[in-house]
């Protein structure tokens, strides 16, 4: 793994994050796999966290 300072810093939109959690295939899932492998540093804001929590707590129709 690269030094922490050398890693790319990435912000993942809530939609991409949720999509990557729902399906284990496709680009969103591949992106989350790369994050788990330590290929980049994930940057996240309180706004994204709040939106993520709101989305996962929504009730399906």
Secondary structure, DSSP 8 states (H G I E B T S, - for coil): ---GGGSEEEE--HHHHHHHHH-SSSHHHHHHHHHHTTSEEEE--HHHHHHHHHHHT----
